[in-house]
Amino acid sequence: MKFYNETLLRNEYAQKAVQRFQKEGLLSESQATEIQKLHAEVPYNPNIFIKAVLFLFGGFGFSFGSSFVALAVLGESFVGFAIISMIYGVGTLFALRYFIRERKLHFSGLDNALLYCILGSFGPIVFQIYDSAKIDELWVGALLFLPFLLAAAYSFGEPLVALGAFLTTLFIIASLLMKNPVGKSLLPFALMICTGITYEVIRRFLKKETSFYWQMALYWVSIAALVLFYAAGNYLVVRQANAALNGLPDPAPEIAFAPLFWGLTFLIPVFYLYRGFRWRDRTLITLGILAVVCSILTVRFYHAVLPVEWGMILGGIAASVIAYVVIRQLKTPKYGFSFAPEAGENAQFRIETVVLSQITTNIQTADSGVQFGGGDFGGGGAGAKY
């Protein structure tokens, strides 16, 4: 069940898209005004300071209420406390649903805080089950708590909760593989496979209109998947992690498949950059550049060619020169790229297509005199067919 009103979310996105398109000269003032009237009802979206205050208020309010719960069961067994804590969390969930519906909240601070607290209220019952079964495997506790994270991620589309569910799943997989020597050896490859599949599934799903509700959460998870994909193939990370997991002395000894991981250390950044330029994906390009830097630092860690000071100076000069040349060249758009400020959000997901199709439908059915053609939108601005 989705807790947020998806129509309000689409209206909010439409308002932002209209402001961006008007700033870029793609809409007249009268057209923008007409569209904004059609999508006037939006969620409550305070500034960052108000959000912080509401977040603290929500956390303190939940804690204050839970203190009465603790006093009510003082002296009782932990089982009773766990059950009452769960009941208190469920009651807060219904209250949160009411606040979201009546106050039109959406990631306004208060709802985020209450959601985290509600998830925390289910912790005692999970711990009780974990303890009663005499389980000494941490991954089992994570597995018991995972359904709550997945249900919350689906219902709220909250980025941190979705990220927690993703990392918890990877932790369970890694824990199972580490139970035997073969699994430990295959752990980097298993993590690369899991994160690679996750990213590709998310990328394909975000092209569909049905993904709109979870776009922010899935975007965070996709970035985490890309970062972990590179980390799982990075020679330095694998070598140091192997020593830490097996209790080997420092410096970390050589690892199996060392040439393969050295190759992955440099091939993955190249792959990110290639895909980023081919798909016009700013996130992949940025991560590719950061991965190149990390790969250079990996080489520097094991094979020092220059002192650190000289390496940083020469690297900074080279980066500055490259940036200057690229910026000058892209003042005039080339190959679909240009150096220009872009207020858009995640270009790769093409959410504009979803929202603008909704706008087009609404305007064409309204007696406003404003009509759109079959425009194609992608990234932060309009395409050639606008």
Phi, psi and omega in degrees: 000131179273127183276332182266150178281111185292331177297320177295322179294320178293322177298318179297317179294322178297319178300315180294320180295319180297317178299320179292316181292325177293321179295328179273004177079019182269345178228142174281167181296322180292320178295316180298318180297319181295318180293318180297326176294321180292335183236047186282331185276112184231164178292161176289122185225084181284172178286174188297326181290317177295322178299318180297317179296315180295324178297313179295320179298316179296317180295316179294321179297317179295318180295321179297317178293322181291335178296324176293324177297317180297319179294325182293329183251015180300128182092347177279173179287163179295333179297315178297320178296319181297318180293316180294323177298319179294318179297319178297321178295320179295319177297319177296326178298317177294322177296319179297320177300320179294315179299318181296318182288317186277324183261359178056050181279150170199102182053047182264005180106306180296311181293325177297313181298315181295324179296314179298319180294321178298316177298320178295330181291341177273353180298314181301321181291325176294317179296323180296316177296317180299317182285321182294326180279001179056045181266134178245016178258119183295328183294334178292318176299319177296322179294323179292327182274341184302319179302324179295319179294317180295318179296318179292320179297320179291316187286326186250336184064030184279129187300314182294323178293316178297319178296320177297320178296319180295312181292325177296318177298317178295323178297319179296315180298315180296320180296321179292321181290331183281003181284345179217158184300323180296318179298320178298320180293326182270358185304312179301319181292321179296318179294322177296320179294314182296313182290323178296315178295319179301313181297316183293320178297316179297316181300318180288320182293324182291350175279348182266150181296329183293348182277354189304319185298327185252018189301316182292316180298315181292328177296316177298316181295321180296321177295316178299321180296318179294317180296314181290328176299315178292316182298323181291340179254356181285131185299315181298313181297314182295317182294314180291320179295322179298318179294320181292318182290330182259005178064034181276149183289160177270140001287153183299133179288167179298151182251163174290153180060032182304314179301324179296315181289328173297319178296316179297327180302328181255334181286324181297313176301321178296319179297318178299314181294319179298312179294323180297315179288325181289322181266001185056047186252107183294326180296314179296321179296315180297313179294326177296318178295316178296323179294324176299316178299315179297324179294319177296319178294328176297315177297316181298328182293324183257337183225086181285120178258318180234156171302154183303318182298314180292323178298317179293320180295309182294322178295319178296319178296314180298317180295320179295317180296316180297316180298318180297315181295316181295318180297317179296320181291326184268006171301325171259122184305134179223133176054032178085005179244150176207154177265097182207145179297139182227119183272002184291170180264239186272103188296326187295335187272347175052044179292337179305326180299319180296309186291316183293329176293323176295317179298314182301315180298315182295319183289322182292332179272346179268149180272069185245345181082359180259123182231142175250151173271192181275066184288149174252127181240144176203145180069216185268359181213188185275154176272190187289340185266010182295000000 
